Amino acid sequence: MKMKKYNATSIAEAMKQIRADLGEDAIILNSKVVVKKKFFGLVKNKSYEVVAGYDRIEKKPTISNLPDIPAYTSLNNEQQHIPSQPMKQSEEPAFAQAPQADSSLPSNLVKEIADLKSIMQSMQRMSTQSQYPDELLPFVDFLKQQELGEELITAISDELFMHYHKNHEISWENMQNIAKDFLRKELYALPISGLSYEKKYINVLGPTGVGKTTTIAKMAARSVLEKKKKVGFITTDTYRIAAIEQLKTYAALLQAPVEVVYNAEDYATAINKLAHLDLIFIDTAGRNYREAKYVNDLKTLINFSEQAESYLVLALTAKQKDLESIIEQFKDLTIEKFIFTKLDETNSIGTMFNLMIKYNKGLAYYTDGQEVPEDIEQPNSDSLLELFFKENLDERSS
């Protein structure tokens, strides 16, 4: 038996190397995680060492193994002689490229080549799926359905594969526990809690339609009912009369004052009027914050001082790429934590984890309905993980 050792950044990458080198008949003999520490142990690099082998008789290709492609004797000399050129790494093999419409090749040969290309693409997709054992694929599919990021899925899948290879079996519960442990470590350093109640001004930012005003009402109601705080409101959302009236309705229920501001002078006056209160919630205008000019308008109107906490409200029903564009526009502002809304309107919450981990931001609340103040949750890492797997746990236990 021929054996060879491979080192890669992931099990999937190691499997790719093994297949390319030893073929599909290769057998994994041993695998382990290798952790190298640098800079006095502060930086850790993790890799995977896999020993694979195979024991088979090499077969030389024969004519019978080749596709049955008819010979064409009518090709001229230029068509028969195709010079050999080195292929760039980013290019596909020449036979995988479909001929152009004006090709001088016979039409039936063009069809043969197109069919071969289709078969190769199908085999490539199957190879990607077979990077992990069949026992792991339903769980990997679940992570994809939850829209967890590809890097996180790969890392979790590698952990699952290591457990499976060591124990030769793995239950659904084992897979969930391994995934939870991994995500818990990723979230460990992130602040997951509600308002700190250490600062007076609460800036609530976010694009249009995410439910900022309702979320502010829920936060304020909790502050009054649970913390006995005296609160007030400032709204800069003068673009929508309905938003002002909505905030005034909530404020009346809490017996809290509201100030409407149109410019920086109005803002300064409102701050002075509400100075005697414990907390001042600032409802900003909902705009398309993928455009930098609207963020700049906020900077000139609102005071992002050391006495303020700023929260960015994002809807889980939006596309992750769009949310990332919004977050990037706020990168020059100090955003303490995210608030995610509309959890009740989606079946996947992987985006929540993706954004928190990518941007190293914590989570203050998530909302799951329109009722004030009931439909708002102040989570911790454990409750978030339970939420991530809750629907699937219910299905598996039934």
N, C-alpha and C positions, 0 to 999 in steps of 0.2 A: 504494500500500500504506500502510495506517495502522500506525504504530509507537508503542509506549509502553514506558516503563521502569518496572520494578517493583523494590521493595526488600523483602526478607523475611528472617526468621530462619532459614529453611530452603528448600531447593529445592521441597519438597513444598508449603509454604505459598505460595511464589511461583506454582507451577503452579495452585493453587487460585484465587488471585486472577486469574490470566490466563484461566482457564476461565470464571470468573464474569463477567469484563469483556469478553473477546473471543470466547468460545465455543470449541467443540471444534476449530474449523478454524484456530486460532491457531498460528503457527510461531515457535519460539525462534530468534532471530537472533544473540544473544550472551549470555554469562553470565560472571560473575567473582565472586570472593570479595573482600569489602571488610572490612578490619580497622581498627578505630578504637582508638587507644590513649588511655587516660586515666591520670591520676595518675602522671605521669612515666614512662609506659610500663609500669607494673606491672599494670594491668588492661587486658585486650584484649576488645573486643566484636566478634564476627564476624557478618557478615550477607552476603546474596547479592543481587547486582544482576543482574537478568535483563531483556533487551530482547526484546520479542515483537511480532509484527505479524500482520496478516491482510489478505487481498485477496479479497473476495468481494462479491457482490451481495446486499444485504439483501432478504429475502423477508418480505412481510407475511403474517401468519397468515390462512388462509382456512378456510372451513367444512370443506373436505375434510381439512384437517390435524387437526381436532378429533376427539376420541373420539366414537363413534356412540352417544350417550346419548339414549334416547327422551324425548320431551317429555311432560310431564304437565300436563294442563289442569285437573285436578280439585283442584289446590292452592288453598287459600283465600288471601285477600289477605295475611294475616299471613305465610304461608309464602312467597308470591311476593316480598314486600318484606323483604330482609335488610339491615339497616343496616350500613354500612361502618365498621369500627372499626380503629384502629391495632393492629398485631400486635406483641406483645412479642418481643424478640430471641430469647428462650429457647423461644418457642412454635413449634409446627409450623404450616404453613399449614392453614387451616380444612378444606380438602378432603382433607388427609392424615389427619385425625382420624376414626376410625371412629365412626359414629353409635351412640348408646346403644340398648339393647334396646327402650326405650319410645319410640323416635323415631316421629314421625307420618309420616315419609317412607315411600313405598311400598317393599316388600321388595326388588323388583328394582332400584330405585335405590340402596338400601343396598348391595346386592351389587356394583353398578357402582363405587360409591365405594370399597368395600373392595378391589376388584380394582385400582383406580388406585393406592391406597396401597401395595399389594404391589409393583406395578410400579416405583413411585418408590423404595421401599426397595431393590429389586434394583439399580436404576440407581445409587443412592448407593454400594452396595457395589462395583459395577464401577468407579465413579469413583475410589474409594479405591485399588483395585488398579492403576489406570492412571496413578497419580501418577508412576510410574517406567517406563522402557522395558521391554518384555518380556524383553530380554536380562538385566536385573538381577533380575527377580522370583524365579527359582529360588534365587539366593543370599540374597535377603531372606527367603525362606521357610526356608532353612536356619538363618539367625540366629534366626528365631522358633521353630523346632524345638529349638534349643539353649536356648530360654527366656531369651535375652538381653533386657534391659530395652528398652521401647519407645523411650525417649529415645536410648539407645545405637544401636538399630537405625536410627532416623531420621537420626542424625548420620552413621553409616557409609554409609547409603544416599545421603545428600546428597553425600558424598565420591565415591562410585561414579558418581553421575550427572554430576558435574563432569568426571571422567576420561572418561566415555563421550561426553559432549557435545564435549569437546575433541578426542578421537581418533576418534570415530565407530565405535569398536569397543572391546571389553573382554573378555579371556579370564577363565576361572574362576581361574586362577593370579593374574592381576592383581587380581581382586576380593579374593582371600584376602590378598594382600600389603597392599592398601590397608586392609583391616579389621585386619590385624595391626599395622600402623603406628599406626592410630588407638588401638587398645586398649593398645598399648605405651606411648603417651604418657599415657593415663589411669592406667596402673599405675606410671608412672615414679617418683613420689615415695613410693610405698608400700613399706614394708620387707617383702621376700619372702625369708625365710630361716628357719632353725630356731632352736633355743635359742641365746641369746647367750653362755651360760656365764659371765656377769658377775654374776649374782645367785644367791643360795643357795637360795631357796624358789621352787618352781614350782607355782603354783596352777592346777589344771585344772578348769574350770567347764563346765557344760552340762546340758541337760535329760536326763530319763531316756531310756534306750534308744539313745543316740548312740554308745556304745562308748568311754566315757571310760577305764575301767579297762584295757581292752586297749591303747588308745592310750598310756596312761601307761607300760605295760610296754614297748611298742615304743620310746618315747623314752628310757626308763631304760636299756634294753639297748644302744641306740646310744651312750649316754653312757659306759657301762662298756666296751664293745668298741672303740669308735672313739676316745674321748677319755680313757680310763683313769681315769674319775672314780669316786669312792666315793659310792654313793647309798643313800638310805633312803626309806621310804614312811610317810606318815600318811594314814589313811582316816577320813573323817567319815561315810561311807555305812553307818551302823548300821541302816538300814531294811531292808537286804537281806543276810542272812547269806551268801548265795552270792557276793556282791560281795567280802566280806571274805576268804572262802576262796580266791576267784580271785586276789586280789592277793597273798595269802600264798604261793600256788603260784608265781607269777611271781617273787616276792621270794626264795624258796628257790633257784630256778634261778640267780639273780644273787648269791646269798649276801648279801642285803641285809636289814636289820632292818625290821620293820613295827610301827607304833604305831596302835592303834585309839582314837579319842577320841569322847567323848559330849558334852562341854561345853567351855567356854572354859578351865577349870582343867586338864582333861585335855590340851588343846591346848598350853598353856604347858609342862606337864610333858614332853610328847613332844618339843617343840622343844629343851628342855634335854638330853634323852637323846640326841638325834641331832645335837647341835651340832658334833661332831667330823667330820661328813661334808662332802663337797664340795657335794652337791646333795640336796635333800629334795623329793620329789614328793608333792603333796597331792591326794589323790583325794576330791573332794567328792560329796555325795549327789546322785543324779539326781532332780530334782523338776520340777514344772511351773512353770518360771521365767517364764511369762507372768503369773504372780501375784506382785506386789511383795513380799508377806510372806515368801516363800521366799528372795528376794534379801536381805532385811533380816536373816533368820536367819543367812545366810552372813557378813554384815558383823559380827555379834556373836560369831561363832565363830572366824573366820579373821583373821589379821593381814595386811591388805593394805598392807604397809610398803614403804619404798624398797628393801628387800632382797629383794623378791618380784617375780616376773614372773607375770602372769595371762594364761591362754589360754582362749578360749571355743570349745568343741567343738560343731560343728553338723553335722547329717546332711544330705547333698545330696538325700536322698529325701523330705525334708519340704517343705511348701509355703513359698514365699518369704514370704508374708504372716505365717505363723506364726513363721518365723525372725526376721523384723523385729520382731515383738512381743517376742520373747525378748531381742533385742539392745537394744531400747529400755529394758527393765527393768535392764540392766546399764550404762546410760549414766553413772551416777554412779561407777562403778568404772573403774580404769585397766586396760583390756584391751589388751595389747600387740599381739596378732595373733589371727587365727582359725585353727582347725584344722578342716578339713572331712573327714568320714568317709563311708563307704559309696559311694565313687565307682564301685565295681564293680557297684553295684546300680541304676545309673541310666544312661540314654543321653544325658542333657543336663547340661551343667555351666555354663550361662549364669548360674545363680543365684550361683555362686562369684564371678564378675566383678561382678555387680550389687551384691552386699553389700559387697565390698571397696571399690568405687568410691563407693557411696552413703555408707558410714560412715567412709571414709578410714582403713581398717584393713588392715594387711598380712596375710600368710599365712605360717604357720610350717611346716605339713605338710598333706598330704592322705593318706588311707589308702584302700587298694583291696583289702582282704581281711582275714582273721582271723589269718594266720600272723604269729608274733612271732619275731624283729623284722623280718621281710622286707617285709611289706605296708604300708610307710609311705614316703612320698617327701618329700624336702625340695626344693621346686621353686625356679625363678627365673622371671622374666617370660617369657623365651623358651620355656622348657619348658612353661609353662602355655598359651601360645598354640599351640604344637605339639599339645598335648593337646586343645585346643578344636577344632582342625581335623583331628585325626588320622583319625577314622573316615571323614570325608567325603573326605579325601585318598586313602585306601585305595580307596574306591568309585570315585573319578574316574580313578585310575590303572589300574584293572583293565579 
